[in-house]
Amino acid sequence: MAGISLNGVYNHFIQDYVSKDVTQADAHRKDELRDVYKSIAKINKNSPLYLLSNDDDVRIDAIDIKERARQLQNSIFNLSDQEDKSSLNHTSAFSTDPDTVAASYIGKTPNEDVGTAGFDIEVSQLASQQVNTGLMLSTDSSSVLPPDNYSFDVKVGEQEFEFQFSIYGADKNIDVLQKLEKLINKADIGLSAEIIEGTNNRSALQISSKHTGLHPGELSQFEIYETDGELKSGAVAALGLDMVSAPASNAHFALNGDEKTAISNHFTVGSKFDIHLNGVTEPGDSIHVGVKKDNEALVNHITALIDNYNSFVNDAAQEHDAKYKGDKLRSEAISIARQHIKDTEALGIKLEGDGVISIDTDTLKEAVTTSNNTDALEPIKKFSESLLSMAKEISVNPMKYVDRPVVNYKNPDNKENVASPYITSEYSGMMFNNYC
């Protein structure tokens, strides 16, 4: 029965608690995994010996506590794209003409780059794809090609492909064009085909490269031609598949007066800016790209941080399981808020008597917009750091919040107290102790 019980808890964990998505908090570097192991080993070495209840409720509570801590940690991680996940540095790139040149900031030193990093850009030509437009053929007329099995070759970069198709006696021109349109698109070789309509019920097949620009030494994005083989030739000439209506070209622009080229309209500048060219500038006109503080993102960050804290505290208060120490979990979170959320009323942030944090969004927006003093936000940063530390500690040792009577205290001065390599934590031991 014990084994069945454990399997039930395991299935419950898999179905209800395993994350449906993977976030940055779940991807650990080697040094982070070492820190987790050291934390677990320290707990095992110094903690008393407890008597763990062998029932499903305790297991479910421990899983629930650990998952809540993980969700809190993930929520805080998602608020910042900086390496320091408690960072309140929010910056964004700006362009004086975003319709022509769109920019986003991808740098790692926002404080240094605000007001200093940037450049002027003039765009004289956009990168373009190669387009082949075939001959306009009467849609309802019989096929210009007699019934037979045909083939032609396509060269994309250094790769060559052969296409084969058949024409039957009842096929009209539109039937042939539709066959080739489907054939080329389905092949997925970096080309796209579509039927374009002309006047007088006439249509043609237009083939375009999916990429733009030309590398040094390249003359075209793709070539369509025929070679001698077993199948009949003549389709390329009859349909005009090799007729280049628009050759591929590179983007031409100037950064602070220095002429540059790119094979794409999407590129990075100095590992700080992600640039997308949407149009050309007037001769002699330039667009400035720089970095500014993103006050709206900062307000959203602080608001979301407080919302996550309030949800965590409220969820802990709603638990009334006799073996679940929800009050202990809640009081630890509130203690962190009391330590850091003080003298922040000028920001519109206040710790209420029930432990939740209230926020006046209008006051916060005004404070963030009008003040350049980052020291005023230091309590919020410390609060975020402490919440992350608490979430990590709970993830390592969720058993401290469930009922577990002490059996024996260890002598802290005893050098023989060592961590067992076979017991990573009471939590995992509880999950698997019924296998023996």
C-alpha positions in Angstrom: 0.0 0.0 0.0 2.9 2.3 0.8 4.3 1.9 -2.7 0.9 2.6 -4.3 0.6 5.7 -2.1 3.9 7.0 -3.2 3.1 6.4 -6.9 -0.1 8.4 -6.4 1.8 11.4 -5.0 4.3 11.1 -7.8 1.5 11.1 -10.4 -0.1 14.0 -8.6 3.2 15.9 -8.8 3.7 15.2 -12.5 0.2 16.2 -13.5 -0.4 19.2 -11.3 3.0 20.7 -10.4 5.6 20.1 -13.1 6.1 23.3 -14.9 4.5 23.5 -18.4 7.2 25.9 -19.5 10.9 26.3 -18.9 12.2 29.7 -17.8 15.6 31.1 -17.0 15.2 30.1 -13.3 15.2 26.4 -14.5 18.4 26.7 -16.6 21.4 26.4 -14.2 25.1 26.8 -14.8 27.6 24.5 -13.2 28.5 27.0 -10.5 24.8 27.5 -9.7 24.3 23.8 -9.3 27.3 23.6 -7.0 25.8 26.3 -4.9 22.6 24.4 -4.6 24.4 21.2 -3.6 26.5 23.0 -1.0 23.3 24.5 0.4 21.7 21.1 0.7 24.8 19.5 2.2 25.0 22.3 4.8 21.4 21.7 5.8 21.9 18.0 6.2 25.1 18.5 8.2 23.8 21.0 10.7 20.1 20.4 11.0 18.6 18.3 13.8 17.2 14.8 13.1 13.4 15.1 12.4 10.7 12.5 12.3 8.9 12.9 9.0 5.2 12.0 8.7 4.7 9.2 6.2 1.5 10.4 4.6 0.4 11.9 1.4 -0.7 15.2 2.8 2.8 16.1 3.9 4.2 15.1 0.6 1.6 17.2 -1.3 2.2 20.2 1.0 6.0 20.0 0.5 5.5 19.8 -3.3 3.1 22.7 -3.2 5.5 24.9 -1.1 8.4 24.1 -3.4 6.4 24.9 -6.5 5.1 28.2 -5.1 8.7 29.2 -4.4 9.7 28.3 -7.9 6.9 30.3 -9.4 7.9 33.3 -7.3 11.5 33.0 -8.4 10.4 32.6 -12.1 8.1 35.7 -11.8 11.0 37.8 -10.5 13.4 36.5 -13.1 11.0 37.4 -15.9 10.9 41.0 -14.8 14.5 41.8 -15.8 16.6 41.0 -18.9 19.8 42.0 -17.0 22.2 39.4 -15.7 21.4 40.7 -12.2 17.7 39.5 -12.0 16.9 41.9 -9.2 18.2 44.8 -11.3 15.9 47.8 -11.8 17.8 49.1 -14.8 15.4 49.4 -17.6 16.6 51.0 -20.8 15.4 51.1 -24.3 16.7 52.2 -27.6 15.1 55.2 -29.4 15.1 56.3 -33.0 14.2 59.8 -34.1 12.3 58.1 -37.0 11.2 54.6 -35.9 9.2 54.2 -39.1 12.3 54.3 -41.2 14.9 52.8 -38.7 13.6 50.7 -35.8 15.9 50.1 -32.9 16.0 48.0 -29.7 18.6 47.9 -27.0 20.6 44.6 -26.5 23.5 45.9 -24.5 24.7 44.7 -21.0 25.7 48.1 -19.5 22.5 50.2 -19.4 23.7 52.7 -16.8 26.8 53.5 -18.9 25.0 53.6 -22.2 22.1 56.0 -21.3 22.8 59.3 -23.1 26.2 58.2 -24.3 25.9 55.2 -26.7 24.3 56.0 -30.1 25.0 57.0 -33.7 23.6 58.8 -36.7 22.5 56.7 -39.6 21.7 57.5 -43.2 20.1 54.8 -45.4 20.5 55.1 -49.1 19.4 51.6 -50.2 17.5 48.7 -48.6 18.6 45.1 -48.9 16.3 43.2 -51.3 15.5 39.7 -52.4 15.8 38.3 -55.9 12.6 38.0 -57.8 12.0 36.0 -61.0 8.8 36.8 -62.9 7.7 34.4 -65.6 5.8 35.1 -68.8 2.2 36.2 -68.6 0.1 33.3 -70.0 -3.6 33.1 -70.9 -5.1 31.4 -67.8 -7.9 29.4 -69.6 -5.8 28.4 -72.6 -4.4 24.9 -73.1 -0.9 24.5 -71.7 1.9 26.1 -73.8 3.8 22.9 -73.1 2.7 19.6 -74.7 1.8 16.7 -72.5 4.9 15.0 -71.2 7.2 14.6 -68.1 9.4 17.6 -67.5 12.3 18.6 -65.3 14.4 21.7 -64.5 17.2 22.5 -62.0 17.4 25.2 -59.4 20.7 26.3 -57.8 20.4 28.1 -54.4 23.8 29.1 -53.1 26.0 26.1 -53.5 23.1 23.6 -53.5 21.4 22.2 -56.6 17.9 20.8 -56.8 16.0 19.0 -59.5 12.2 19.5 -59.9 10.1 17.1 -61.9 6.5 17.5 -63.0 4.0 16.1 -65.5 1.6 17.8 -67.9 -1.5 16.0 -69.1 -3.7 16.6 -72.1 -6.5 18.4 -70.3 -4.1 20.7 -68.4 -4.5 24.5 -68.9 -1.8 27.1 -68.2 -3.2 27.8 -64.8 -3.0 24.1 -63.9 0.7 24.1 -64.8 1.4 27.3 -62.8 -0.5 25.9 -59.8 1.5 22.7 -59.9 4.8 24.5 -59.9 3.7 26.9 -57.2 2.9 24.0 -54.9 6.0 22.1 -55.9 8.4 24.9 -55.2 6.8 26.0 -51.9 6.6 22.4 -50.6 10.3 21.9 -51.3 11.2 24.6 -48.8 14.7 25.3 -50.3 14.7 29.1 -49.5 12.4 30.1 -52.3 8.7 31.1 -52.4 6.4 31.0 -55.4 3.1 32.6 -56.1 0.9 33.2 -59.1 0.4 36.8 -60.0 -2.4 38.1 -62.1 -2.1 40.4 -65.1 -4.6 42.0 -67.5 -6.9 40.2 -69.9 -7.1 37.1 -67.7 -3.4 36.4 -67.9 -1.2 35.0 -65.0 2.5 34.3 -64.4 4.6 32.4 -61.8 6.7 34.7 -59.6 9.6 33.1 -57.7 11.3 35.0 -54.9 14.3 34.2 -52.6 13.5 34.3 -48.9 16.8 35.9 -48.1 18.1 39.3 -49.2 21.5 40.6 -50.3 24.5 39.0 -51.9 27.7 37.7 -50.2 31.0 38.7 -51.8 31.5 36.8 -55.0 27.8 36.0 -55.5 26.0 37.2 -58.6 22.5 36.0 -57.7 20.5 34.4 -54.9 19.3 31.5 -57.1 19.4 30.3 -60.7 16.9 28.3 -62.7 18.1 26.3 -65.7 17.8 23.0 -67.6 20.3 20.3 -68.2 20.2 17.3 -70.6 18.5 14.3 -69.0 15.9 11.6 -69.5 13.0 14.0 -68.9 11.8 16.6 -71.4 13.2 20.1 -71.3 11.7 23.4 -72.5 9.6 24.4 -69.4 12.0 27.1 -68.3 11.9 29.0 -71.6 8.1 28.4 -72.2 7.2 29.7 -68.7 10.0 32.3 -68.3 11.2 30.8 -65.0 14.7 32.2 -65.5 13.7 35.8 -66.1 15.1 38.0 -63.3 12.7 40.9 -62.7 14.5 42.2 -59.6 18.0 41.2 -58.7 19.1 40.8 -55.0 20.8 43.8 -53.5 22.6 44.7 -50.2 21.6 47.5 -47.8 23.7 50.6 -48.1 23.9 53.0 -45.2 26.3 55.3 -43.3 27.0 55.2 -39.6 28.3 58.5 -38.4 29.4 59.2 -41.9 31.2 55.8 -42.5 29.7 53.9 -45.4 28.5 50.4 -44.6 26.8 47.5 -46.3 24.7 44.6 -45.1 23.1 41.6 -46.7 20.0 42.1 -44.6 17.9 45.0 -43.4 18.1 43.5 -39.9 21.5 43.7 -38.1 23.3 44.7 -34.9 25.5 47.6 -34.2 28.3 47.4 -31.6 26.6 44.6 -29.7 24.3 47.3 -28.2 21.6 47.9 -30.8 19.3 45.6 -32.9 18.5 47.6 -36.0 15.8 47.0 -38.6 15.7 49.2 -41.7 12.3 49.9 -43.1 13.0 52.7 -45.6 15.6 55.1 -47.0 16.3 58.6 -45.8 16.3 61.8 -47.7 19.8 62.7 -49.1 21.6 64.7 -46.4 19.2 63.7 -43.6 20.2 61.4 -40.8 18.3 59.5 -38.1 19.7 59.4 -34.5 19.7 56.2 -32.5 20.4 56.2 -28.8 19.6 54.8 -25.4 17.2 56.2 -22.8 15.8 55.1 -19.5 12.5 53.2 -19.9 10.4 54.6 -17.1 7.3 52.8 -18.2 9.1 49.4 -18.0 10.5 50.3 -14.6 7.0 51.1 -13.2 5.7 47.8 -14.7 8.6 46.0 -13.1 8.0 47.4 -9.6 4.2 46.9 -9.9 4.6 43.3 -11.0 7.2 42.6 -8.2 4.7 43.8 -5.6 1.9 41.9 -7.1 3.9 38.7 -7.0 4.8 39.3 -3.4 1.1 39.9 -2.5 0.0 36.8 -4.3 2.6 34.7 -2.4 1.6 36.1 1.0 -2.2 35.7 0.3 -1.8 32.2 -1.0 0.1 31.2 2.2 -2.6 32.7 4.4 -5.3 30.7 2.7 -3.8 27.3 3.7 -5.3 25.8 6.9 -3.8 22.3 6.8 -2.8 21.2 10.4 0.5 19.9 9.2 1.3 22.9 7.0 3.1 25.8 8.6 1.6 28.5 6.4 1.9 31.1 9.1 5.7 30.5 9.2 6.0 30.9 5.4 3.9 34.0 5.4 5.6 35.6 8.4 9.1 35.2 6.8 7.9 36.9 3.6 6.3 39.7 5.6 9.5 40.1 7.6 11.4 40.7 4.4 8.9 43.4 3.4 9.1 45.1 6.9 12.9 45.2 6.6 13.0 46.9 3.2 9.6 48.5 2.5 10.0 51.5 4.7 10.5 55.2 3.9 9.1 54.4 0.4 5.8 56.3 0.7 7.3 59.0 -1.6 7.3 56.3 -4.2 3.6 55.5 -3.5 4.6 52.1 -1.9 3.4 51.2 1.6 3.4 48.1 3.8 -0.1 47.6 5.2 -1.0 46.0 8.6 -2.0 42.7 7.1 1.4 42.2 5.4 0.4 43.1 1.9 2.0 46.0 0.0 -0.2 48.7 -1.5 1.0 50.8 -4.4 -0.2 54.1 -5.8 0.6 53.8 -9.4 0.2 57.5 -10.2 2.6 58.5 -7.4 5.1 55.8 -8.5 5.0 57.0 -12.1 5.5 60.6 -11.1 8.4 59.7 -8.8 10.1 57.6 -11.4 9.6 60.2 -14.1 10.7 63.3 -12.2 13.6 61.8 -10.2 17.0 60.9 -11.5 18.1 59.6 -8.1 18.5 55.8 -8.3 19.1 55.7 -4.5 15.4 56.1 -3.9 14.8 52.8 -5.6 17.5 50.9 -3.6 15.0 49.6 -1.0 13.0 48.0 -3.9 16.1 46.4 -5.3 17.1 45.0 -1.8 13.5 43.7 -1.4 13.7 41.9 -4.8 17.1 40.4 -3.8 15.7 39.1 -0.5 12.6 37.6 -2.1 14.9 35.7 -4.6 17.1 34.5 -1.7 14.0 33.3 0.2 12.6 31.5 -2.9 15.9 29.7 -3.5 16.1 28.7 0.2 12.5 27.3 0.1 13.3 25.4 -3.0 16.2 23.7 -1.3 14.4 23.0 2.0 10.6 23.1 1.7 10.4 20.6 4.6 10.9 23.4 7.2 7.3 24.5 6.5 5.6 21.1 7.2 5.1 19.4 10.6 8.2 17.4 11.6 8.9 16.8 15.3 12.6 16.9 16.4 14.0 13.6 17.4 17.6 14.6 18.2 19.7 17.7 18.1 23.2 17.4 16.6 26.2 18.8 18.5 27.3 21.8 16.4 30.9 21.5 17.7 31.2 17.8 16.7 33.5 17.5 13.7 32.0 14.1 12.9 28.9 15.8 11.6 29.1 15.2 7.8 26.7 15.4 5.0 25.5 12.0 3.6 26.2 11.7 -0.1 23.1 9.5 -0.4 20.6 11.9 1.1 20.4 15.1 -0.9 17.7 16.5 1.3 14.8 15.5 3.5 12.5 16.5 0.7 13.8 14.0 -1.8 14.3 11.4 0.9 10.6 11.8 1.8 9.6 11.3 -1.9 11.5 8.0 -2.2 11.7 6.5 1.3 9.1 3.9 0.5 11.1 2.2 -2.3 13.3 0.3 0.2 
